[in-house]
Amino acid sequence: MKTGILAIALLVASSVYGQVGQDLKNAGKDTKDAAATGAKKTAKGTKKAAKATGHGVKKGTHKVADKVADKTDTAK
């Protein structure tokens, strides 16, 4: 009787151990996927921000240049 109970306990334990191992493997893959997705979204956001900043700087530079040109115009 004790041998039968021990065999059942070992069978259940090995089944649980296998499931835990698979869960850990899946968690590692999910973490890797999340990190890759985060990196891609960060790169996209950074690129978008850099483009907007470039446009803003260009617009501001032209605006300042126009004001300076108006004050230094000697053709009047």
N, CA, C and O atoms as a Maestro MAE file, in Angstrom:
{
 s_m_m2io_version
 :::
 2.0.0
}

f_m_ct {
 s_m_title
 :::
 protein
 m_atom[304] {
  # First column is atom index #
  i_m_mmod_type
  r_m_x_coord
  r_m_y_coord
  r_m_z_coord
  i_m_residue_number
  s_m_chain_name
  s_m_pdb_residue_name
  s_m_pdb_atom_name
  i_m_atomic_number
  :::
  1 25 0.816 -1.193 0.000 1 A "MET " " N  " 7
  2 3 0.000 0.000 0.000 1 A "MET " " CA " 6
  3 2 0.861 1.258 0.000 1 A "MET " " C  " 6
  4 15 0.591 2.210 -0.733 1 A "MET " " O  " 8
  5 25 1.920 1.248 0.849 2 A "LYS " " N  " 7
  6 3 2.791 2.414 0.923 2 A "LYS " " CA " 6
  7 2 3.499 2.642 -0.409 2 A "LYS " " C  " 6
  8 15 3.708 3.787 -0.811 2 A "LYS " " O  " 8
  9 25 3.861 1.585 -1.082 3 A "THR " " N  " 7
  10 3 4.539 1.699 -2.363 3 A "THR " " CA " 6
  11 2 3.618 2.325 -3.407 3 A "THR " " C  " 6
  12 15 4.055 3.136 -4.224 3 A "THR " " O  " 8
  13 25 2.352 1.946 -3.374 4 A "GLY " " N  " 7
  14 3 1.376 2.513 -4.317 4 A "GLY " " CA " 6
  15 2 1.166 3.999 -4.084 4 A "GLY " " C  " 6
  16 15 1.079 4.773 -5.037 4 A "GLY " " O  " 8
  17 25 1.086 4.398 -2.839 5 A "ILE " " N  " 7
  18 3 0.901 5.816 -2.507 5 A "ILE " " CA " 6
  19 2 2.142 6.612 -2.910 5 A "ILE " " C  " 6
  20 15 2.032 7.715 -3.445 5 A "ILE " " O  " 8
  21 25 3.316 6.049 -2.651 6 A "LEU " " N  " 7
  22 3 4.567 6.698 -3.013 6 A "LEU " " CA " 6
  23 2 4.672 6.855 -4.539 6 A "LEU " " C  " 6
  24 15 5.110 7.896 -5.029 6 A "LEU " " O  " 8
  25 25 4.277 5.839 -5.269 7 A "ALA " " N  " 7
  26 3 4.317 5.896 -6.735 7 A "ALA " " CA " 6
  27 2 3.377 6.981 -7.260 7 A "ALA " " C  " 6
  28 15 3.727 7.727 -8.175 7 A "ALA " " O  " 8
  29 25 2.193 7.060 -6.678 8 A "ILE " " N  " 7
  30 3 1.232 8.094 -7.097 8 A "ILE " " CA " 6
  31 2 1.774 9.477 -6.761 8 A "ILE " " C  " 6
  32 15 1.649 10.400 -7.566 8 A "ILE " " O  " 8
  33 25 2.372 9.632 -5.583 9 A "ALA " " N  " 7
  34 3 2.930 10.929 -5.170 9 A "ALA " " CA " 6
  35 2 4.055 11.352 -6.118 9 A "ALA " " C  " 6
  36 15 4.135 12.516 -6.510 9 A "ALA " " O  " 8
  37 25 4.914 10.411 -6.482 10 A "LEU " " N  " 7
  38 3 6.006 10.729 -7.413 10 A "LEU " " CA " 6
  39 2 5.477 11.098 -8.798 10 A "LEU " " C  " 6
  40 15 6.008 11.996 -9.452 10 A "LEU " " O  " 8
  41 25 4.448 10.415 -9.232 11 A "LEU " " N  " 7
  42 3 3.841 10.706 -10.530 11 A "LEU " " CA " 6
  43 2 3.251 12.111 -10.556 11 A "LEU " " C  " 6
  44 15 3.442 12.856 -11.518 11 A "LEU " " O  " 8
  45 25 2.528 12.469 -9.488 12 A "VAL " " N  " 7
  46 3 1.928 13.802 -9.387 12 A "VAL " " CA " 6
  47 2 3.026 14.871 -9.319 12 A "VAL " " C  " 6
  48 15 2.938 15.909 -9.976 12 A "VAL " " O  " 8
  49 25 4.062 14.601 -8.512 13 A "ALA " " N  " 7
  50 3 5.157 15.569 -8.360 13 A "ALA " " CA " 6
  51 2 5.873 15.806 -9.683 13 A "ALA " " C  " 6
  52 15 6.195 16.948 -10.013 13 A "ALA " " O  " 8
  53 25 6.125 14.756 -10.439 14 A "SER " " N  " 7
  54 3 6.827 14.917 -11.719 14 A "SER " " CA " 6
  55 2 5.945 15.661 -12.724 14 A "SER " " C  " 6
  56 15 6.453 16.416 -13.553 14 A "SER " " O  " 8
  57 25 4.663 15.459 -12.657 15 A "SER " " N  " 7
  58 3 3.735 16.164 -13.537 15 A "SER " " CA " 6
  59 2 3.731 17.661 -13.224 15 A "SER " " C  " 6
  60 15 3.780 18.496 -14.127 15 A "SER " " O  " 8
  61 25 3.671 17.986 -11.935 16 A "VAL " " N  " 7
  62 3 3.682 19.385 -11.504 16 A "VAL " " CA " 6
  63 2 5.017 20.033 -11.874 16 A "VAL " " C  " 6
  64 15 5.041 21.171 -12.344 16 A "VAL " " O  " 8
  65 25 6.113 19.329 -11.668 17 A "TYR " " N  " 7
  66 3 7.442 19.842 -11.989 17 A "TYR " " CA " 6
  67 2 7.549 20.174 -13.481 17 A "TYR " " C  " 6
  68 15 8.095 21.211 -13.859 17 A "TYR " " O  " 8
  69 25 7.024 19.285 -14.315 18 A "GLY " " N  " 7
  70 3 7.059 19.528 -15.763 18 A "GLY " " CA " 6
  71 2 6.252 20.755 -16.147 18 A "GLY " " C  " 6
  72 15 6.673 21.523 -17.012 18 A "GLY " " O  " 8
  73 25 5.106 20.953 -15.522 19 A "GLN " " N  " 7
  74 3 4.260 22.117 -15.814 19 A "GLN " " CA " 6
  75 2 4.935 23.408 -15.362 19 A "GLN " " C  " 6
  76 15 4.879 24.417 -16.064 19 A "GLN " " O  " 8
  77 25 5.566 23.379 -14.208 20 A "VAL " " N  " 7
  78 3 6.275 24.559 -13.699 20 A "VAL " " CA " 6
  79 2 7.407 24.928 -14.644 20 A "VAL " " C  " 6
  80 15 7.615 26.104 -14.944 20 A "VAL " " O  " 8
  81 25 8.131 23.930 -15.110 21 A "GLY " " N  " 7
  82 3 9.220 24.184 -16.058 21 A "GLY " " CA " 6
  83 2 8.707 24.820 -17.338 21 A "GLY " " C  " 6
  84 15 9.327 25.748 -17.858 21 A "GLY " " O  " 8
  85 25 7.601 24.344 -17.844 22 A "GLN " " N  " 7
  86 3 7.021 24.910 -19.066 22 A "GLN " " CA " 6
  87 2 6.525 26.326 -18.824 22 A "GLN " " C  " 6
  88 15 6.684 27.197 -19.679 22 A "GLN " " O  " 8
  89 25 5.926 26.561 -17.661 23 A "ASP " " N  " 7
  90 3 5.458 27.906 -17.319 23 A "ASP " " CA " 6
  91 2 6.623 28.891 -17.259 23 A "ASP " " C  " 6
  92 15 6.514 30.019 -17.741 23 A "ASP " " O  " 8
  93 25 7.733 28.462 -16.668 24 A "LEU " " N  " 7
  94 3 8.916 29.328 -16.597 24 A "LEU " " CA " 6
  95 2 9.474 29.610 -17.987 24 A "LEU " " C  " 6
  96 15 9.895 30.730 -18.279 24 A "LEU " " O  " 8
  97 25 9.474 28.607 -18.829 25 A "LYS " " N  " 7
  98 3 9.958 28.781 -20.201 25 A "LYS " " CA " 6
  99 2 9.068 29.788 -20.942 25 A "LYS " " C  " 6
  100 15 9.569 30.668 -21.642 25 A "LYS " " O  " 8
  101 25 7.760 29.655 -20.785 26 A "ASN " " N  " 7
  102 3 6.823 30.587 -21.430 26 A "ASN " " CA " 6
  103 2 6.984 32.002 -20.882 26 A "ASN " " C  " 6
  104 15 6.902 32.974 -21.634 26 A "ASN " " O  " 8
  105 25 7.210 32.119 -19.588 27 A "ALA " " N  " 7
  106 3 7.398 33.443 -18.980 27 A "ALA " " CA " 6
  107 2 8.652 34.104 -19.535 27 A "ALA " " C  " 6
  108 15 8.656 35.310 -19.782 27 A "ALA " " O  " 8
  109 25 9.692 33.347 -19.729 28 A "GLY " " N  " 7
  110 3 10.926 33.889 -20.310 28 A "GLY " " CA " 6
  111 2 10.698 34.381 -21.729 28 A "GLY " " C  " 6
  112 15 11.197 35.441 -22.106 28 A "GLY " " O  " 8
  113 25 9.949 33.623 -22.517 29 A "LYS " " N  " 7
  114 3 9.655 34.035 -23.892 29 A "LYS " " CA " 6
  115 2 8.788 35.286 -23.909 29 A "LYS " " C  " 6
  116 15 9.003 36.185 -24.721 29 A "LYS " " O  " 8
  117 25 7.801 35.343 -23.005 30 A "ASP " " N  " 7
  118 3 6.938 36.526 -22.925 30 A "ASP " " CA " 6
  119 2 7.738 37.766 -22.544 30 A "ASP " " C  " 6
  120 15 7.504 38.850 -23.078 30 A "ASP " " O  " 8
  121 25 8.680 37.604 -21.622 31 A "THR " " N  " 7
  122 3 9.520 38.727 -21.211 31 A "THR " " CA " 6
  123 2 10.377 39.205 -22.376 31 A "THR " " C  " 6
  124 15 10.530 40.408 -22.591 31 A "THR " " O  " 8
  125 25 10.928 38.271 -23.118 32 A "LYS " " N  " 7
  126 3 11.758 38.615 -24.278 32 A "LYS " " CA " 6
  127 2 10.924 39.370 -25.319 32 A "LYS " " C  " 6
  128 15 11.367 40.380 -25.866 32 A "LYS " " O  " 8
  129 25 9.725 38.874 -25.583 33 A "ASP " " N  " 7
  130 3 8.843 39.531 -26.554 33 A "ASP " " CA " 6
  131 2 8.456 40.931 -26.096 33 A "ASP " " C  " 6
  132 15 8.412 41.861 -26.901 33 A "ASP " " O  " 8
  133 25 8.176 41.081 -24.808 34 A "ALA " " N  " 7
  134 3 7.800 42.392 -24.271 34 A "ALA " " CA " 6
  135 2 8.962 43.377 -24.381 34 A "ALA " " C  " 6
  136 15 8.755 44.549 -24.695 34 A "ALA " " O  " 8
  137 25 10.163 42.913 -24.127 35 A "ALA " " N  " 7
  138 3 11.337 43.784 -24.229 35 A "ALA " " CA " 6
  139 2 11.550 44.224 -25.674 35 A "ALA " " C  " 6
  140 15 11.861 45.388 -25.929 35 A "ALA " " O  " 8
  141 25 11.386 43.313 -26.606 36 A "ALA " " N  " 7
  142 3 11.554 43.658 -28.020 36 A "ALA " " CA " 6
  143 2 10.489 44.651 -28.471 36 A "ALA " " C  " 6
  144 15 10.791 45.597 -29.198 36 A "ALA " " O  " 8
  145 25 9.258 44.443 -28.049 37 A "THR " " N  " 7
  146 3 8.168 45.356 -28.402 37 A "THR " " CA " 6
  147 2 8.424 46.733 -27.809 37 A "THR " " C  " 6
  148 15 8.237 47.744 -28.486 37 A "THR " " O  " 8
  149 25 8.846 46.780 -26.563 38 A "GLY " " N  " 7
  150 3 9.154 48.052 -25.909 38 A "GLY " " CA " 6
  151 2 10.263 48.796 -26.624 38 A "GLY " " C  " 6
  152 15 10.190 50.012 -26.797 38 A "GLY " " O  " 8
  153 25 11.288 48.073 -27.038 39 A "ALA " " N  " 7
  154 3 12.407 48.700 -27.747 39 A "ALA " " CA " 6
  155 2 11.958 49.273 -29.084 39 A "ALA " " C  " 6
  156 15 12.374 50.369 -29.461 39 A "ALA " " O  " 8
  157 25 11.119 48.545 -29.798 40 A "LYS " " N  " 7
  158 3 10.635 49.033 -31.093 40 A "LYS " " CA " 6
  159 2 9.773 50.280 -30.919 40 A "LYS " " C  " 6
  160 15 9.895 51.230 -31.692 40 A "LYS " " O  " 8
  161 25 8.909 50.283 -29.915 41 A "LYS " " N  " 7
  162 3 8.039 51.439 -29.685 41 A "LYS " " CA " 6
  163 2 8.854 52.648 -29.234 41 A "LYS " " C  " 6
  164 15 8.550 53.779 -29.611 41 A "LYS " " O  " 8
  165 25 9.882 52.412 -28.434 42 A "THR " " N  " 7
  166 3 10.747 53.506 -27.997 42 A "THR " " CA " 6
  167 2 11.483 54.106 -29.185 42 A "THR " " C  " 6
  168 15 11.585 55.327 -29.302 42 A "THR " " O  " 8
  169 25 11.990 53.263 -30.057 43 A "ALA " " N  " 7
  170 3 12.698 53.749 -31.238 43 A "ALA " " CA " 6
  171 2 11.766 54.559 -32.134 43 A "ALA " " C  " 6
  172 15 12.154 55.603 -32.658 43 A "ALA " " O  " 8
  173 25 10.550 54.080 -32.306 44 A "LYS " " N  " 7
  174 3 9.582 54.788 -33.132 44 A "LYS " " CA " 6
  175 2 9.247 56.150 -32.524 44 A "LYS " " C  " 6
  176 15 9.194 57.154 -33.236 44 A "LYS " " O  " 8
  177 25 9.023 56.185 -31.214 45 A "GLY " " N  " 7
  178 3 8.704 57.442 -30.533 45 A "GLY " " CA " 6
  179 2 9.854 58.424 -30.588 45 A "GLY " " C  " 6
  180 15 9.642 59.621 -30.780 45 A "GLY " " O  " 8
  181 25 11.073 57.927 -30.423 46 A "THR " " N  " 7
  182 3 12.254 58.785 -30.476 46 A "THR " " CA " 6
  183 2 12.423 59.379 -31.869 46 A "THR " " C  " 6
  184 15 12.743 60.558 -32.014 46 A "THR " " O  " 8
  185 25 12.208 58.564 -32.878 47 A "LYS " " N  " 7
  186 3 12.328 59.040 -34.257 47 A "LYS " " CA " 6
  187 2 11.281 60.124 -34.536 47 A "LYS " " C  " 6
  188 15 11.580 61.140 -35.164 47 A "LYS " " O  " 8
  189 25 10.067 59.898 -34.067 48 A "LYS " " N  " 7
  190 3 8.990 60.860 -34.271 48 A "LYS " " CA " 6
  191 2 9.313 62.175 -33.561 48 A "LYS " " C  " 6
  192 15 9.117 63.252 -34.125 48 A "LYS " " O  " 8
  193 25 9.804 62.086 -32.332 49 A "ALA " " N  " 7
  194 3 10.145 63.287 -31.559 49 A "ALA " " CA " 6
  195 2 11.292 64.048 -32.216 49 A "ALA " " C  " 6
  196 15 11.267 65.278 -32.273 49 A "ALA " " O  " 8
  197 25 12.290 63.331 -32.711 50 A "ALA " " N  " 7
  198 3 13.431 63.980 -33.363 50 A "ALA " " CA " 6
  199 2 12.984 64.710 -34.623 50 A "ALA " " C  " 6
  200 15 13.457 65.809 -34.911 50 A "ALA " " O  " 8
  201 25 12.079 64.101 -35.366 51 A "LYS " " N  " 7
  202 3 11.574 64.724 -36.591 51 A "LYS " " CA " 6
  203 2 10.797 65.998 -36.255 51 A "LYS " " C  " 6
  204 15 10.970 67.024 -36.913 51 A "LYS " " O  " 8
  205 25 9.948 65.934 -35.239 52 A "ALA " " N  " 7
  206 3 9.161 67.101 -34.830 52 A "ALA " " CA " 6
  207 2 10.071 68.208 -34.313 52 A "ALA " " C  " 6
  208 15 9.840 69.384 -34.591 52 A "ALA " " O  " 8
  209 25 11.093 67.840 -33.570 53 A "THR " " N  " 7
  210 3 12.043 68.827 -33.053 53 A "THR " " CA " 6
  211 2 12.783 69.502 -34.203 53 A "THR " " C  " 6
  212 15 12.977 70.718 -34.199 53 A "THR " " O  " 8
  213 25 13.187 68.714 -35.172 54 A "GLY " " N  " 7
  214 3 13.877 69.278 -36.346 54 A "GLY " " CA " 6
  215 2 13.007 70.274 -37.083 54 A "GLY " " C  " 6
  216 15 13.481 71.334 -37.493 54 A "GLY " " O  " 8
  217 25 11.737 69.940 -37.253 55 A "HIS " " N  " 7
  218 3 10.815 70.862 -37.931 55 A "HIS " " CA " 6
  219 2 10.636 72.142 -37.110 55 A "HIS " " C  " 6
  220 15 10.599 73.240 -37.667 55 A "HIS " " O  " 8
  221 25 10.526 72.001 -35.798 56 A "GLY " " N  " 7
  222 3 10.359 73.160 -34.932 56 A "GLY " " CA " 6
  223 2 11.572 74.079 -34.968 56 A "GLY " " C  " 6
  224 15 11.431 75.301 -35.023 56 A "GLY " " O  " 8
  225 25 12.755 73.493 -34.937 57 A "VAL " " N  " 7
  226 3 13.986 74.289 -34.990 57 A "VAL " " CA " 6
  227 2 14.086 75.023 -36.329 57 A "VAL " " C  " 6
  228 15 14.438 76.202 -36.379 57 A "VAL " " O  " 8
  229 25 13.778 74.322 -37.390 58 A "LYS " " N  " 7
  230 3 13.842 74.930 -38.722 58 A "LYS " " CA " 6
  231 2 12.861 76.098 -38.819 58 A "LYS " " C  " 6
  232 15 13.209 77.165 -39.325 58 A "LYS " " O  " 8
  233 25 11.651 75.898 -38.341 59 A "LYS " " N  " 7
  234 3 10.631 76.943 -38.385 59 A "LYS " " CA " 6
  235 2 11.061 78.141 -37.539 59 A "LYS " " C  " 6
  236 15 10.927 79.287 -37.969 59 A "LYS " " O  " 8
  237 25 11.572 77.880 -36.348 60 A "GLY " " N  " 7
  238 3 12.033 78.956 -35.474 60 A "GLY " " CA " 6
  239 2 13.199 79.714 -36.063 60 A "GLY " " C  " 6
  240 15 13.269 80.937 -35.948 60 A "GLY " " O  " 8
  241 25 14.110 79.009 -36.689 61 A "THR " " N  " 7
  242 3 15.280 79.648 -37.307 61 A "THR " " CA " 6
  243 2 14.839 80.578 -38.428 61 A "THR " " C  " 6
  244 15 15.342 81.695 -38.547 61 A "THR " " O  " 8
  245 25 13.917 80.128 -39.233 62 A "HIS " " N  " 7
  246 3 13.422 80.973 -40.327 62 A "HIS " " CA " 6
  247 2 12.697 82.203 -39.780 62 A "HIS " " C  " 6
  248 15 12.823 83.298 -40.329 62 A "HIS " " O  " 8
  249 25 11.953 82.023 -38.720 63 A "LYS " " N  " 7
  250 3 11.208 83.125 -38.120 63 A "LYS " " CA " 6
  251 2 12.178 84.191 -37.590 63 A "LYS " " C  " 6
  252 15 11.980 85.387 -37.808 63 A "LYS " " O  " 8
  253 25 13.215 83.746 -36.901 64 A "VAL " " N  " 7
  254 3 14.222 84.675 -36.375 64 A "VAL " " CA " 6
  255 2 14.965 85.345 -37.516 64 A "VAL " " C  " 6
  256 15 15.211 86.551 -37.470 64 A "VAL " " O  " 8
  257 25 15.322 84.592 -38.527 65 A "ALA " " N  " 7
  258 3 16.042 85.162 -39.670 65 A "ALA " " CA " 6
  259 2 15.200 86.236 -40.354 65 A "ALA " " C  " 6
  260 15 15.737 87.263 -40.769 65 A "ALA " " O  " 8
  261 25 13.915 86.022 -40.478 66 A "ASP " " N  " 7
  262 3 13.033 87.021 -41.090 66 A "ASP " " CA " 6
  263 2 12.985 88.292 -40.249 66 A "ASP " " C  " 6
  264 15 13.006 89.390 -40.806 66 A "ASP " " O  " 8
  265 25 12.922 88.175 -38.933 67 A "LYS " " N  " 7
  266 3 12.884 89.346 -38.058 67 A "LYS " " CA " 6
  267 2 14.198 90.121 -38.129 67 A "LYS " " C  " 6
  268 15 14.203 91.352 -38.166 67 A "LYS " " O  " 8
  269 25 15.300 89.392 -38.147 68 A "VAL " " N  " 7
  270 3 16.609 90.053 -38.241 68 A "VAL " " CA " 6
  271 2 16.740 90.735 -39.596 68 A "VAL " " C  " 6
  272 15 17.259 91.849 -39.678 68 A "VAL " " O  " 8
  273 25 16.285 90.094 -40.642 69 A "ALA " " N  " 7
  274 3 16.376 90.672 -41.983 69 A "ALA " " CA " 6
  275 2 15.552 91.951 -42.071 69 A "ALA " " C  " 6
  276 15 15.962 92.898 -42.742 69 A "ALA " " O  " 8
  277 25 14.412 91.998 -41.416 70 A "ASP " " N  " 7
  278 3 13.551 93.188 -41.424 70 A "ASP " " CA " 6
  279 2 14.258 94.354 -40.733 70 A "ASP " " C  " 6
  280 15 14.105 95.498 -41.161 70 A "ASP " " O  " 8
  281 25 15.016 94.098 -39.693 71 A "LYS " " N  " 7
  282 3 15.698 95.157 -38.935 71 A "LYS " " CA " 6
  283 2 16.994 95.607 -39.590 71 A "LYS " " C  " 6
  284 15 17.443 96.728 -39.354 71 A "LYS " " O  " 8
  285 25 17.594 94.769 -40.396 72 A "THR " " N  " 7
  286 3 18.867 95.107 -41.020 72 A "THR " " CA " 6
  287 2 18.737 95.445 -42.492 72 A "THR " " C  " 6
  288 15 19.741 95.598 -43.187 72 A "THR " " O  " 8
  289 25 17.520 95.561 -42.967 73 A "ASP " " N  " 7
  290 3 17.300 95.841 -44.385 73 A "ASP " " CA " 6
  291 2 17.702 97.301 -44.668 73 A "ASP " " C  " 6
  292 15 17.099 98.221 -44.115 73 A "ASP " " O  " 8
  293 25 18.706 97.517 -45.516 74 A "THR " " N  " 7
  294 3 19.201 98.860 -45.832 74 A "THR " " CA " 6
  295 2 18.599 99.392 -47.129 74 A "THR " " C  " 6
  296 15 18.924 100.502 -47.549 74 A "THR " " O  " 8
  297 25 17.758 98.642 -47.743 75 A "ALA " " N  " 7
  298 3 17.165 99.062 -49.025 75 A "ALA " " CA " 6
  299 2 16.073 100.088 -48.833 75 A "ALA " " C  " 6
  300 15 15.632 100.678 -49.820 75 A "ALA " " O  " 8
  301 25 15.618 100.333 -47.638 76 A "LYS " " N  " 7
  302 3 14.504 101.250 -47.379 76 A "LYS " " CA " 6
  303 2 14.885 102.685 -47.566 76 A "LYS " " C  " 6
  304 15 14.053 103.574 -47.384 76 A "LYS " " O  " 8
  :::
 }
 m_bond[303] {
  # First column is bond index #
  i_m_from
  i_m_to
  i_m_order
  :::
  1 1 2 1
  2 2 3 1
  3 3 4 2
  4 3 5 1
  5 5 6 1
  6 6 7 1
  7 7 8 2
  8 7 9 1
  9 9 10 1
  10 10 11 1
  11 11 12 2
  12 11 13 1
  13 13 14 1
  14 14 15 1
  15 15 16 2
  16 15 17 1
  17 17 18 1
  18 18 19 1
  19 19 20 2
  20 19 21 1
  21 21 22 1
  22 22 23 1
  23 23 24 2
  24 23 25 1
  25 25 26 1
  26 26 27 1
  27 27 28 2
  28 27 29 1
  29 29 30 1
  30 30 31 1
  31 31 32 2
  32 31 33 1
  33 33 34 1
  34 34 35 1
  35 35 36 2
  36 35 37 1
  37 37 38 1
  38 38 39 1
  39 39 40 2
  40 39 41 1
  41 41 42 1
  42 42 43 1
  43 43 44 2
  44 43 45 1
  45 45 46 1
  46 46 47 1
  47 47 48 2
  48 47 49 1
  49 49 50 1
  50 50 51 1
  51 51 52 2
  52 51 53 1
  53 53 54 1
  54 54 55 1
  55 55 56 2
  56 55 57 1
  57 57 58 1
  58 58 59 1
  59 59 60 2
  60 59 61 1
  61 61 62 1
  62 62 63 1
  63 63 64 2
  64 63 65 1
  65 65 66 1
  66 66 67 1
  67 67 68 2
  68 67 69 1
  69 69 70 1
  70 70 71 1
  71 71 72 2
  72 71 73 1
  73 73 74 1
  74 74 75 1
  75 75 76 2
  76 75 77 1
  77 77 78 1
  78 78 79 1
  79 79 80 2
  80 79 81 1
  81 81 82 1
  82 82 83 1
  83 83 84 2
  84 83 85 1
  85 85 86 1
  86 86 87 1
  87 87 88 2
  88 87 89 1
  89 89 90 1
  90 90 91 1
  91 91 92 2
  92 91 93 1
  93 93 94 1
  94 94 95 1
  95 95 96 2
  96 95 97 1
  97 97 98 1
  98 98 99 1
  99 99 100 2
  100 99 101 1
  101 101 102 1
  102 102 103 1
  103 103 104 2
  104 103 105 1
  105 105 106 1
  106 106 107 1
  107 107 108 2
  108 107 109 1
  109 109 110 1
  110 110 111 1
  111 111 112 2
  112 111 113 1
  113 113 114 1
  114 114 115 1
  115 115 116 2
  116 115 117 1
  117 117 118 1
  118 118 119 1
  119 119 120 2
  120 119 121 1
  121 121 122 1
  122 122 123 1
  123 123 124 2
  124 123 125 1
  125 125 126 1
  126 126 127 1
  127 127 128 2
  128 127 129 1
  129 129 130 1
  130 130 131 1
  131 131 132 2
  132 131 133 1
  133 133 134 1
  134 134 135 1
  135 135 136 2
  136 135 137 1
  137 137 138 1
  138 138 139 1
  139 139 140 2
  140 139 141 1
  141 141 142 1
  142 142 143 1
  143 143 144 2
  144 143 145 1
  145 145 146 1
  146 146 147 1
  147 147 148 2
  148 147 149 1
  149 149 150 1
  150 150 151 1
  151 151 152 2
  152 151 153 1
  153 153 154 1
  154 154 155 1
  155 155 156 2
  156 155 157 1
  157 157 158 1
  158 158 159 1
  159 159 160 2
  160 159 161 1
  161 161 162 1
  162 162 163 1
  163 163 164 2
  164 163 165 1
  165 165 166 1
  166 166 167 1
  167 167 168 2
  168 167 169 1
  169 169 170 1
  170 170 171 1
  171 171 172 2
  172 171 173 1
  173 173 174 1
  174 174 175 1
  175 175 176 2
  176 175 177 1
  177 177 178 1
  178 178 179 1
  179 179 180 2
  180 179 181 1
  181 181 182 1
  182 182 183 1
  183 183 184 2
  184 183 185 1
  185 185 186 1
  186 186 187 1
  187 187 188 2
  188 187 189 1
  189 189 190 1
  190 190 191 1
  191 191 192 2
  192 191 193 1
  193 193 194 1
  194 194 195 1
  195 195 196 2
  196 195 197 1
  197 197 198 1
  198 198 199 1
  199 199 200 2
  200 199 201 1
  201 201 202 1
  202 202 203 1
  203 203 204 2
  204 203 205 1
  205 205 206 1
  206 206 207 1
  207 207 208 2
  208 207 209 1
  209 209 210 1
  210 210 211 1
  211 211 212 2
  212 211 213 1
  213 213 214 1
  214 214 215 1
  215 215 216 2
  216 215 217 1
  217 217 218 1
  218 218 219 1
  219 219 220 2
  220 219 221 1
  221 221 222 1
  222 222 223 1
  223 223 224 2
  224 223 225 1
  225 225 226 1
  226 226 227 1
  227 227 228 2
  228 227 229 1
  229 229 230 1
  230 230 231 1
  231 231 232 2
  232 231 233 1
  233 233 234 1
  234 234 235 1
  235 235 236 2
  236 235 237 1
  237 237 238 1
  238 238 239 1
  239 239 240 2
  240 239 241 1
  241 241 242 1
  242 242 243 1
  243 243 244 2
  244 243 245 1
  245 245 246 1
  246 246 247 1
  247 247 248 2
  248 247 249 1
  249 249 250 1
  250 250 251 1
  251 251 252 2
  252 251 253 1
  253 253 254 1
  254 254 255 1
  255 255 256 2
  256 255 257 1
  257 257 258 1
  258 258 259 1
  259 259 260 2
  260 259 261 1
  261 261 262 1
  262 262 263 1
  263 263 264 2
  264 263 265 1
  265 265 266 1
  266 266 267 1
  267 267 268 2
  268 267 269 1
  269 269 270 1
  270 270 271 1
  271 271 272 2
  272 271 273 1
  273 273 274 1
  274 274 275 1
  275 275 276 2
  276 275 277 1
  277 277 278 1
  278 278 279 1
  279 279 280 2
  280 279 281 1
  281 281 282 1
  282 282 283 1
  283 283 284 2
  284 283 285 1
  285 285 286 1
  286 286 287 1
  287 287 288 2
  288 287 289 1
  289 289 290 1
  290 290 291 1
  291 291 292 2
  292 291 293 1
  293 293 294 1
  294 294 295 1
  295 295 296 2
  296 295 297 1
  297 297 298 1
  298 298 299 1
  299 299 300 2
  300 299 301 1
  301 301 302 1
  302 302 303 1
  303 303 304 2
  :::
 }
}
